[in-house]
Amino acid sequence: MVNQFTINLGFYMLMPYLATYLAGPLGLAGWLVGLILGVRNFSQQGMFLVGGTLADRLGYKPMIIAGLVLRTVGFATLGLVDSVPALLAASAATGLAGALFNPASRAYLAVAAGERRVEAFALFNVFYQAGVLLGPLVGMVLTGIGFRVTCLTAAGVFAVLSVVQIRALPPRRGKGRQESVLSQWRGVLTNRPFLLFSFAMVGSYVMSFQVYLALPLEVRRLGGEGEFGTAAVAVLFAVSGLSTILGQTRVTAWCKARMAPGRAVGIGVLVMGAAFVPLLPAAALPVPDGGPGLWLLAAVPPALSALLLALGTMIAYPFEMDTIVRLSGDRLVATHYGLYNTICGIGITLGNLLTGAALDAARAAGLSALPWCALALLGLACAGALHTLDRTGRLAPPAPSTEPAPRQRA
């Protein structure tokens, strides 16, 4: 838990301000800024499967520590260099670091929690959101002094965390580590229920990401780019983070007492789709010229949407993480998490491209409600797919194998 909180604290104190630093003090062209940021995302999403595979073969602790050390080096380099090749290498290193420790940390938690995985992942999400909420605030203060101070501080955070993990984190290993890499990948890629579940969940990640994309754009469309728009966007993040910190464990306990895991995931995704409904009436109303009416229209519907997205995530996330472990049969858990992260990461990228195009097309055609209708329908479709998987028994754990274990050569 401390590991994930500190990772997010260090990451979010730096990354929200990196683009401004690259385009401002370093004076890089927009396409170079996009390339440097894109390399980080690509190296992380593209290497999740490799990171998960290594974690299952070598143990979870070595991959967690390797990722922390690599991100320490990457963040320090971002603050000390100004050449494009060095910045690209540092950005790739920070992405690869995430690919190493993300699947390993989730698999570690799943193994350590045992039968209490759902409660453990609920608490995990609280620590995760606390880091997301606090990191940008710390980064804003440090960046006011200098962005290099931010980079070196973030690197220091990861360095201290590396030492703490080396000294205090007990070793953990998963099952199936004696298989070859190709056997591992073949086993995961032929796990049909797991793949169906992964693709059904892609839409939930596209919807949850709109807190960072569509909702802020809607706030600024109505409220403008001034201080009000900035404050309203900050409210979105505060609503999302604080509601999770305060409500996650209670929501999970309530759901676990009343729902099967598959049903909880489906309802959570359905709530996420319903999060875009409050924006439909706002899109149909005339935009006031100013005053309290404009402020309410620009701030309240997006904030309500952010709250419902957070609620849907609170309902679904712990059971979603537990479902992945159950569908893996408790074998090669990190490899399954790695492939799951890759599938959802690609889905987020494609979903954001389509959402951005829909926002532009809707504004040009005067149909501002169109993107919200599409996102609400996406939630309904994903919830329907999850309901079908659950009803047909595809979200149940696989039956234990009855085949004899292969002979080991002397």
SVG drawing of the C-alpha trace seen along z (x, -y; Angstrom):
<svg xmlns="http://www.w3.org/2000/svg" viewBox="-32 -37 54 75">
<polyline fill="none" stroke="black" stroke-width="0.4" points="0.0,0.0 2.8,-2.4 4.6,-1.3 1.7,-2.3 1.0,-5.6 4.6,-6.7 4.8,-5.6 1.8,-7.8 3.0,-10.6 6.4,-10.7 4.9,-10.2 2.1,-12.8 4.3,-15.4 6.3,-15.4 4.3,-14.2 1.5,-16.8 4.1,-19.5 6.5,-17.8 4.9,-19.0 5.0,-22.6 8.7,-22.3 9.6,-20.7 7.7,-23.3 8.6,-26.3 12.1,-26.4 13.5,-23.9 11.6,-25.4 10.9,-22.1 8.5,-21.9 5.0,-20.5 5.7,-17.3 8.8,-16.6 6.9,-17.1 4.3,-14.7 7.0,-12.2 8.7,-12.3 5.5,-11.8 4.3,-9.1 7.5,-7.2 6.9,-6.9 3.4,-5.6 4.4,-3.2 7.3,-1.7 5.0,-1.1 2.0,0.3 4.1,2.3 6.2,4.0 3.6,4.8 3.4,8.4 7.2,8.8 7.2,7.2 4.5,9.6 6.3,12.6 9.6,11.7 7.7,11.2 6.3,14.7 9.6,16.2 12.0,14.2 9.7,13.3 7.6,10.2 10.1,8.3 13.0,8.1 10.7,6.6 9.2,4.1 12.7,3.0 14.1,3.0 11.2,0.7 11.7,-1.7 15.4,-2.0 14.9,-2.5 12.3,-5.2 14.7,-6.9 17.3,-7.1 14.7,-8.2 13.3,-11.0 16.7,-12.3 17.8,-12.3 14.7,-14.3 15.8,-17.0 19.5,-17.0 19.6,-16.8 18.3,-18.9 19.2,-17.0 16.3,-15.3 18.0,-11.8 18.7,-11.9 15.1,-13.0 13.7,-10.2 15.9,-7.7 14.8,-9.0 11.1,-9.0 11.4,-5.4 13.1,-4.4 10.2,-5.8 7.7,-3.9 9.6,-0.7 9.8,-1.1 6.0,-1.1 5.8,2.0 8.2,3.8 6.5,2.9 2.8,2.5 2.0,6.2 4.4,7.4 2.9,5.2 -0.7,6.2 0.3,9.9 2.2,9.5 -0.9,8.0 -3.1,10.8 -0.8,13.5 -0.2,11.8 -3.9,11.1 -5.1,14.6 -8.8,14.9 -9.1,11.3 -8.2,10.0 -11.3,7.9 -10.8,6.0 -7.0,5.7 -7.6,4.2 -10.3,1.8 -7.7,0.5 -5.1,0.5 -7.3,-1.9 -7.6,-4.2 -3.8,-4.5 -3.6,-4.8 -6.0,-7.7 -4.4,-9.4 -1.1,-9.5 -2.9,-10.8 -4.5,-13.6 -1.5,-14.7 1.2,-14.4 0.1,-17.3 -0.2,-19.6 3.3,-18.8 4.5,-19.2 2.9,-22.6 4.9,-23.9 8.2,-22.4 7.7,-23.5 7.2,-27.0 10.9,-26.8 12.1,-25.0 11.2,-22.0 14.6,-20.4 13.9,-20.5 10.7,-18.6 12.5,-16.0 15.2,-15.5 12.7,-15.3 10.6,-12.8 13.8,-10.7 14.7,-11.0 11.2,-9.7 11.7,-6.6 15.3,-6.1 14.1,-6.1 11.2,-3.8 13.7,-1.4 15.8,-1.2 12.7,-0.6 11.5,2.2 14.9,3.8 15.0,3.9 11.4,4.5 9.5,6.2 9.3,10.0 9.9,12.1 6.8,13.5 6.5,15.8 3.6,17.0 2.8,20.4 3.9,21.6 7.4,20.0 9.0,23.3 7.3,23.0 9.1,21.6 8.2,18.0 6.4,19.3 4.4,21.7 3.5,18.9 2.3,16.7 0.5,19.5 -1.3,20.3 -2.5,16.7 -3.3,16.1 -5.5,19.2 -7.3,18.4 -10.5,17.4 -12.6,16.3 -9.8,14.0 -9.5,12.5 -13.2,12.0 -13.3,10.3 -10.3,8.1 -12.0,6.8 -15.3,6.3 -13.5,4.1 -11.7,1.9 -14.7,-0.5 -14.6,-1.0 -11.0,-2.4 -12.0,-4.6 -14.9,-6.0 -12.8,-6.5 -10.1,-8.4 -12.6,-11.0 -12.0,-12.7 -8.7,-13.8 -10.0,-14.4 -13.6,-15.1 -14.8,-16.5 -12.1,-19.1 -12.6,-20.1 -16.4,-20.5 -15.6,-22.6 -13.4,-24.9 -15.8,-25.0 -18.5,-26.4 -16.4,-28.2 -13.5,-29.5 -9.8,-29.3 -9.6,-31.7 -9.3,-31.2 -12.9,-29.8 -12.1,-27.1 -8.9,-26.1 -10.7,-25.9 -13.6,-23.9 -11.2,-21.4 -9.4,-21.1 -12.8,-20.4 -13.2,-17.4 -10.0,-15.8 -10.8,-16.6 -14.3,-15.0 -12.9,-11.9 -10.0,-11.4 -11.7,-12.4 -14.8,-10.3 -12.6,-7.2 -10.5,-7.9 -13.5,-8.4 -15.9,-5.8 -14.0,-2.9 -13.8,-0.5 -17.5,-1.1 -18.7,-0.7 -16.7,2.6 -18.0,4.0 -21.6,3.2 -21.2,4.7 -19.5,7.9 -22.3,8.5 -25.0,8.3 -23.5,9.2 -21.5,11.9 -18.2,10.6 -19.3,10.7 -22.5,8.8 -20.6,6.2 -18.2,5.6 -21.1,5.3 -23.1,2.8 -20.0,0.7 -19.4,0.4 -23.1,-0.4 -22.8,-3.2 -19.8,-4.5 -21.9,-4.7 -24.7,-6.5 -22.1,-9.1 -22.5,-10.8 -26.2,-11.2 -26.1,-14.4 -24.2,-16.1 -27.1,-15.5 -29.5,-18.1 -26.6,-20.6 -25.8,-20.1 -29.4,-21.0 -29.7,-24.1 -28.7,-27.5 -25.3,-28.7 -25.7,-31.9 -23.5,-34.9 -22.1,-34.9 -22.8,-35.0 -23.8,-32.2 -25.9,-30.4 -22.8,-29.9 -20.7,-28.8 -23.3,-26.2 -23.7,-24.9 -20.0,-24.6 -19.1,-23.0 -22.1,-21.0 -22.9,-18.5 -19.2,-17.6 -18.6,-17.3 -21.6,-15.0 -20.2,-12.9 -16.8,-12.7 -18.5,-11.5 -20.5,-8.8 -17.4,-7.7 -15.6,-7.4 -18.5,-5.5 -18.6,-3.1 -14.9,-2.5 -15.2,-1.9 -17.9,0.7 -16.0,2.5 -12.3,2.2 -11.7,4.6 -13.9,7.3 -12.3,6.7 -8.8,7.3 -10.0,10.4 -11.7,11.7 -8.4,11.6 -6.7,13.7 -9.6,16.2 -9.6,16.5 -5.9,17.1 -6.5,20.1 -4.0,18.5 -1.2,19.3 0.9,16.7 -1.0,13.9 1.5,11.2 1.6,12.3 -2.2,12.1 -2.1,8.6 0.5,7.6 -1.5,8.6 -4.6,7.1 -2.9,3.8 -1.7,3.9 -5.1,4.6 -6.7,1.8 -3.9,-0.6 -4.3,-0.1 -8.1,-0.5 -7.6,-3.8 -5.4,-5.2 -7.9,-4.3 -10.8,-5.4 -9.3,-8.8 -8.7,-9.3 -12.3,-8.5 -13.6,-10.6 -11.5,-13.6 -12.7,-13.2 -16.3,-13.0 -15.9,-16.1 -14.6,-18.1 -17.3,-16.7 -20.0,-17.5 -18.9,-21.1 -18.7,-21.6 -22.1,-20.2 -23.7,-21.9 -24.5,-18.5 -22.7,-18.9 -24.7,-15.9 -23.3,-13.4 -20.1,-12.4 -22.0,-11.9 -24.6,-9.7 -21.8,-7.6 -20.0,-7.2 -23.2,-6.3 -24.0,-3.7 -20.4,-2.4 -21.1,-1.8 -24.3,0.0 -22.7,2.2 -19.8,3.2 -22.1,3.8 -24.2,6.0 -21.2,8.0 -20.1,8.5 -23.6,9.6 -23.5,12.2 -20.1,13.5 -21.3,13.8 -24.6,15.4 -22.9,18.0 -20.4,18.9 -17.3,17.6 -16.3,15.5 -16.1,18.5 -12.6,19.9 -11.3,22.5 -11.7,26.2 -8.6,27.7 -6.6,29.6 -6.8,33.4 -3.8,34.1 -0.8,35.6 2.1,33.3 4.9,33.5 8.0,35.6 11.0,33.6 14.3,34.6 17.0,35.6"/>
</svg>
